[in-house]
Amino acid sequence: MKTRFRSVIFTLLLAMLGYSAGISQTLITGGTTLKIIPGTSVSSLGHLNLQAAGTLDNQGTLILKQDLVNQNSAPNTLGAGTVVLSGTVSQTISGQNVFGNLTVNNANGIMLNGNTRVNSTFNLTNGLVHLGSNDLLLGSLATVAGTPSASNMVVATGSGQLQKEFPAGSAPATFTFPVGSAGATPDYSPVTLNFVSGTFAAGNNAGVNLVDAQYPGTLVNYLNRYWNITQTGISNFSCVASFQYVPSDVTGDETDMYCFRVDPIPFTAFNKANSAAHTLEAHGLTAFSTFTGNRGSTTVPPAIHMVGDVNVSGQSLCFDAQQTLVIAGNGTTFIVQSNGTVNLVAGERILLEPGTLVYAGGYLHGYITQAGQYCQVPSNPIVVNPNEKSTEQPEIAATDQSFRVYPNPTSGKFTVELDESLVSKNLTLGIYGMTGGLILTKEITGVKKYELTLEGRSAGVYFIRIIAEGAVHTGKIILTR
């Protein structure tokens, strides 16, 4: 049976709460309004065709078993109610539709053939939603319900995007985009954007799509997947982006892979991959683009490396870059606790941005390499909440108990006193400035105490390194005036 509505204004009123009606095929002609009142459920067993100038005002529940065809040329609001896509064959949603609530419950999948908006709840119950070249925009109050997975997600491998609008105003704001790919084996690879700060204009949105392939120019250790992120109407922001991938995407050594922004050139590295959770993270983002996993090789670092939201405690870490190494900044922190050791190596320059903090006893040594020698084993940063406060108290001490430095602070002269275990060894003692330059070096053998001086040097923090038959011991001295 085909039901055709031709009147100028036709209102379908199903007055009994919970009453259900079945319509085999529905044609809503121009100038006609089909209204489903709150508390009412209507099933359309055939195609629902909304002709130009026709109106669907769904305030209840509309269950579609086949396609929805909306011939209106402008985005068309279908009402604040719920539309359920629960066919037994693949369904197509055509035209520019604005849903109140949209539920996907079709194991055979949904195809979008037009830009689509959901204002309230996007319920992923079962099945894949294929965007193709069309955008699916979730409004500022919209949420995602259900449990997204490889069989229950948005396939965003075309030119279309899954987009999220955020309430106008200021951050913080966060959202997880339930996206993935649908090749021979569907892969769920969601993206989470956590805006730490930012300004959101009315009508803003952030959008995500992805490509299930290697990004050109990535080498050795890389992902066969990359994500494209855009934004409109979001300014002055700092964002943490997280990307989840599947192990089968990895080529090479996952433990030697970093999150990279690969556009524009040169590639920019962020945090190292979490190989246990199969995630990439980029902290302190102030612009979006294309992201993937890459290292290039096990010895050559990225051209630009941005390191943020790192807390080094009880570890010895190294960070490097062929050109520029950027530490903290953009609302992130880089903290070296009193028992932490960090080496920074760059080919051209090292930038210590606001948010860099070294506690007394912590060791931070940065230098520009002249021989192209970088970290032998790149570090895996420990990511912390940038708002988390350290419980460590500043103190003046060596990073271990192998030697003492006193007086500390000093106005010039000071003494290095070795532990008995080091006295009989052949030692090399070096003093370095904050920029990593070697100020002096001494060979020491059979001496427990050694007097040194920094007289004539600028006030500040200097680092002491003692190499004892391959073991490295570090501390620092503060020079005052």
C-alpha positions in Angstrom: 0.0 0.0 0.0 1.3 3.4 -0.9 0.1 6.3 1.2 0.0 9.7 -0.6 -0.7 13.0 1.2 -1.9 15.8 -1.1 -3.8 18.2 1.1 -2.4 21.7 1.7 -1.9 20.9 5.4 -2.4 17.4 6.6 -1.8 16.4 10.2 -1.6 12.8 11.2 -2.8 12.7 14.8 -2.4 9.5 16.7 -3.9 10.5 19.9 -3.4 7.3 22.0 -0.1 7.4 23.8 2.1 4.5 22.5 -0.2 3.7 19.6 1.7 2.2 16.6 0.8 2.5 12.9 2.3 0.8 9.9 2.6 2.4 6.5 4.0 0.4 3.6 5.2 3.4 1.6 4.9 7.1 2.2 4.9 10.0 -0.2 4.6 13.5 1.4 3.8 15.9 -1.4 4.6 19.6 -1.6 2.6 21.7 0.7 1.7 18.7 3.0 2.8 18.2 6.6 3.0 14.7 8.1 3.0 15.1 11.9 3.8 12.4 14.4 2.8 13.5 17.9 4.8 12.9 21.1 4.5 9.3 22.5 3.5 7.9 19.1 5.4 5.3 17.1 5.0 5.0 13.3 6.7 2.4 11.2 7.3 3.0 7.5 7.8 -0.4 5.8 8.7 1.1 2.5 10.5 4.2 1.2 9.6 7.5 2.8 9.7 10.2 0.0 9.6 13.8 1.2 9.0 15.9 -1.9 10.0 19.5 -2.4 8.0 21.8 -0.1 6.7 18.8 1.9 7.2 18.7 5.7 7.8 15.9 8.2 7.2 17.0 11.7 8.2 14.1 13.9 7.7 14.6 17.6 7.4 10.9 18.4 9.2 8.0 16.9 9.5 7.2 13.2 10.8 3.7 12.4 12.2 3.4 8.8 12.7 0.0 7.3 13.8 1.3 3.9 15.2 4.6 2.4 14.5 8.2 3.3 14.5 10.5 0.3 14.3 14.2 1.1 13.9 16.3 -2.1 14.0 19.7 -0.4 16.9 21.8 -1.7 17.7 23.4 1.7 18.5 21.7 5.0 15.1 20.4 6.2 14.2 19.9 9.8 12.3 16.6 10.4 11.2 17.4 14.0 12.6 16.9 17.5 11.5 13.3 17.7 13.5 10.1 17.0 14.1 8.4 13.7 15.1 4.8 13.9 16.9 3.2 10.9 16.3 -0.5 11.4 16.0 -2.1 8.0 17.1 -5.6 7.1 18.9 -4.4 4.0 21.2 -1.4 3.5 19.4 1.9 3.8 20.2 5.2 2.1 19.4 8.6 3.6 19.2 11.2 0.8 18.9 15.0 0.9 19.9 17.5 3.6 18.2 16.2 6.7 18.1 17.7 10.3 17.2 15.1 12.9 16.3 15.6 16.5 17.4 12.1 17.5 18.8 9.5 15.2 19.2 5.8 16.0 21.2 3.4 13.8 20.2 -0.2 14.2 20.9 -1.9 10.9 23.6 -4.6 10.6 23.7 -4.0 6.9 24.7 -0.4 7.2 23.5 3.1 6.4 24.6 5.2 3.4 24.4 9.0 3.6 23.6 10.7 0.3 23.5 14.3 1.6 24.8 16.4 4.4 23.1 15.4 7.7 22.7 17.0 11.1 21.7 15.5 14.5 20.7 18.0 17.2 20.2 15.7 20.3 21.2 12.0 20.5 23.1 10.0 17.9 22.5 6.4 19.0 24.9 3.9 17.5 23.1 0.7 18.4 24.3 -1.5 15.5 25.7 -1.0 12.0 28.1 1.2 10.1 27.2 4.7 8.9 29.0 5.4 5.6 29.6 9.1 5.0 31.1 9.0 1.5 31.5 12.6 0.4 28.9 13.9 2.8 29.2 15.5 6.3 27.5 14.3 9.4 27.3 17.2 11.9 26.4 16.6 15.6 25.0 19.8 17.0 26.3 21.7 20.1 24.0 19.7 22.5 24.3 16.4 20.6 25.7 13.3 22.3 26.7 9.9 21.1 24.9 6.9 22.7 25.6 3.2 22.3 28.9 1.4 22.4 30.9 2.3 19.3 33.1 -0.5 17.9 34.3 -2.0 14.6 30.7 -3.1 13.8 29.1 0.0 15.2 30.7 3.3 14.1 30.9 6.0 11.4 32.9 5.1 8.4 34.8 8.4 7.5 37.2 7.3 4.8 35.7 9.5 2.0 35.9 13.3 1.6 33.0 13.7 4.1 33.6 14.4 7.8 32.1 13.5 11.1 31.8 17.0 12.6 31.0 18.2 16.2 29.7 21.6 17.0 30.6 22.9 20.5 28.5 25.3 22.6 29.5 28.9 21.9 31.8 30.5 24.5 35.1 29.2 25.9 36.8 25.9 26.6 37.3 23.4 28.2 35.5 21.0 25.9 36.1 17.4 24.8 34.6 14.9 22.3 35.4 11.5 21.0 34.7 11.0 17.3 33.5 7.3 16.8 35.1 6.9 13.3 36.9 4.1 11.5 37.3 2.3 8.2 35.4 -0.5 6.5 37.8 -2.5 4.3 37.9 -6.3 4.2 38.1 -6.1 8.0 36.4 -3.0 9.6 38.7 -1.1 12.0 37.6 1.2 14.7 40.0 4.1 15.1 38.4 7.0 17.0 39.8 10.4 17.6 39.4 12.4 20.9 39.8 16.2 20.9 40.3 17.7 24.4 40.3 21.5 24.2 42.1 22.8 27.3 41.4 26.4 26.2 39.9 28.2 23.3 37.1 30.4 22.1 34.1 28.9 20.2 32.1 31.1 17.9 28.5 30.4 17.2 28.2 27.7 14.5 31.7 26.3 15.1 32.8 22.8 14.5 35.7 20.4 14.4 35.7 17.7 11.8 37.5 14.3 11.3 38.0 11.9 8.5 40.7 9.4 7.8 42.6 7.3 5.2 43.3 3.6 5.6 46.7 3.8 4.0 50.3 4.9 4.7 50.9 8.6 4.5 53.4 9.4 1.7 56.9 10.1 3.1 56.6 8.1 6.3 59.3 5.4 6.6 60.5 2.4 8.6 58.2 2.6 11.6 54.8 3.9 10.6 51.0 3.5 10.5 49.0 2.4 7.5 46.4 5.0 8.6 46.2 8.8 9.0 43.6 11.2 10.2 42.6 14.7 8.9 41.3 17.2 11.4 39.8 20.6 10.6 38.1 23.3 12.6 35.9 26.2 11.8 35.1 29.1 14.3 37.5 27.8 17.0 40.3 30.3 17.8 43.1 30.7 20.3 42.9 27.1 21.4 45.2 24.6 23.0 44.1 21.0 22.4 45.2 17.5 23.2 44.4 15.1 20.3 44.4 11.3 20.9 44.3 8.8 18.0 43.5 5.1 18.5 44.7 2.5 15.9 44.7 -1.2 15.5 47.9 -3.3 15.8 47.6 -4.5 12.2 48.1 -0.8 11.1 51.7 -0.9 12.3 54.6 -1.4 10.0 58.0 -1.8 11.8 58.6 -1.3 15.5 55.6 0.2 17.3 57.8 1.0 20.3 59.8 3.4 18.2 56.9 5.3 16.7 55.8 8.8 17.5 52.6 10.9 16.8 53.4 13.1 13.9 51.7 16.1 12.2 52.7 15.5 8.6 51.2 18.6 7.0 52.8 21.1 6.5 56.3 20.0 5.8 58.6 19.4 7.7 56.9 16.7 9.8 56.4 17.7 13.5 56.7 15.0 16.2 54.7 15.0 19.4 54.4 12.2 22.0 55.7 8.7 21.5 53.2 6.0 20.7 51.6 4.1 23.7 52.2 0.7 22.3 50.3 -1.0 25.1 47.1 1.0 24.4 47.8 1.5 20.6 47.3 5.2 20.8 49.0 8.3 19.6 48.8 11.7 21.4 49.7 15.3 20.4 49.7 17.8 23.3 49.6 21.6 23.0 48.1 21.7 19.5 47.2 25.2 18.4 46.4 24.2 14.8 45.0 21.0 13.2 46.0 19.2 10.0 46.9 15.6 9.2 48.3 13.1 11.8 49.8 9.7 11.7 52.4 7.5 13.4 56.0 7.6 12.2 59.6 7.6 13.3 61.6 7.5 10.1 64.4 5.3 11.5 65.6 4.1 14.8 68.5 6.7 14.9 67.4 9.8 13.1 64.9 12.0 15.0 62.2 14.2 13.4 63.0 17.7 12.1 60.7 19.4 14.7 59.8 17.7 18.0 57.3 19.3 20.4 57.3 17.8 23.9 54.7 18.7 26.4 52.8 17.4 29.5 55.7 15.3 30.7 56.7 14.6 34.3 60.1 13.0 34.8 60.6 11.4 38.2 63.1 8.6 38.9 64.0 8.3 35.2 66.7 9.2 32.8 65.1 10.4 29.5 66.3 11.9 26.3 64.4 14.0 23.7 65.8 15.0 20.3 65.2 16.8 17.0 67.2 17.3 13.8 66.3 21.0 13.7 64.2 22.4 16.6 63.3 20.9 19.9 60.4 22.7 21.7 59.9 22.0 25.4 56.5 22.8 26.9 54.6 26.0 25.8 51.0 26.2 24.4 49.6 25.5 27.9 51.6 22.3 28.5 54.2 21.5 31.1 57.5 19.8 31.3 58.6 19.0 34.8 61.9 17.4 36.0 61.6 16.3 39.6 64.5 16.2 42.0 65.3 12.6 41.1 64.8 13.0 37.3 67.4 13.3 34.6 66.7 14.7 31.1 69.0 15.3 28.1 67.9 17.5 25.2 69.7 17.2 21.8 68.9 19.2 18.7 70.6 20.0 15.4 69.8 23.7 15.4 68.0 25.0 18.5 66.3 24.1 21.7 63.3 26.2 22.9 62.4 26.1 26.6 58.9 27.6 26.6 56.8 28.6 29.6 55.7 25.6 31.6 59.3 24.2 31.8 60.2 23.5 35.5 63.3 21.8 36.9 63.2 21.1 40.7 66.3 21.4 42.8 68.3 18.2 42.3 66.7 17.6 38.9 69.1 17.4 35.9 68.3 19.0 32.6 71.1 19.1 30.0 70.5 20.5 26.5 73.0 20.9 23.7 73.3 21.4 20.0 75.0 18.4 18.3 77.8 19.1 15.9 78.2 15.5 14.7 74.6 14.5 14.1 74.5 12.3 17.1 71.2 12.2 18.8 69.5 10.1 21.5 70.4 6.5 21.3 67.1 5.4 22.8 64.4 8.1 22.4 62.2 8.6 25.5 58.6 7.6 26.1 57.1 10.6 27.9 55.0 10.2 31.0 51.8 12.2 30.3 50.3 14.0 33.2 47.3 16.3 33.7 48.7 19.8 33.0 46.7 21.1 35.9 48.2 18.5 38.3 50.4 20.0 40.9 53.7 18.3 41.9 54.1 17.0 45.4 57.8 17.2 45.3 59.5 19.9 47.3 62.5 21.7 45.9 65.8 20.7 47.4 69.5 21.1 46.6 71.0 17.6 46.1 72.7 15.3 43.7 70.4 13.0 41.7 72.0 10.0 43.6 74.1 9.4 46.6 77.4 9.0 44.7 78.7 12.5 45.5 78.0 15.6 47.5 78.3 19.3 46.4 78.8 22.0 49.0 78.3 24.8 49.7 75.3 24.8 47.5 74.3 27.5 46.6 77.8 29.0 46.3 79.2 32.4 45.4 82.1 30.8 43.5 84.2 28.1 45.2 82.7 24.7 46.1 83.7 21.1 46.9 82.7 17.9 45.2 83.0 15.0 47.7 82.9 11.5 46.3 81.4 8.4 47.9 84.0 5.8 48.9 82.8 3.5 46.1 84.1 6.0 43.5 87.4 7.1 45.0 89.4 4.2 43.6 87.9 4.6 40.1 89.1 6.6 37.1 86.7 9.5 36.8 85.9 12.3 34.4 84.2 15.3 36.0 82.5 17.8 33.7 80.6 21.0 34.5 78.0 22.3 32.0 76.0 25.5 31.6 72.2 25.7 31.1 72.7 25.8 27.3 74.6 22.5 27.4 78.1 24.0 26.8 81.0 22.3 28.6 82.6 24.8 30.9 85.4 22.6 32.3 86.4 19.0 32.6 88.8 17.2 34.9 90.2 13.7 35.2 90.2 12.5 38.8 91.7 9.4 40.3 92.2 8.5 44.0 90.8 11.7 45.4 87.8 11.9 47.8 87.4 15.7 47.7 88.0 18.0 44.8 87.7 21.8 45.0 86.4 23.7 42.0 85.4 27.3 41.3 82.9 29.1 39.1 84.2 32.5 39.9 83.8 34.9 37.0 80.8 33.0 35.6 77.3 34.3 35.4 74.9 33.5 38.2 72.6 30.6 37.5 72.3 26.8 37.5 75.2 24.6 36.4 75.2 20.9 36.0 77.8 18.4 37.2 78.4 15.1 35.4 80.8 12.4 36.7 81.5 9.4 34.5 82.9 6.5 36.4 83.9 3.5 34.2 80.8 3.8 32.1 78.4 4.8 34.8 77.0 8.4 34.8 76.3 10.3 38.0 74.7 13.8 37.8 74.0 16.7 40.1 73.9 20.5 40.0 75.3 23.6 41.6 73.7 27.0 41.9 76.0 30.0 41.5 74.8 33.2 43.3 76.2 36.8 43.5 
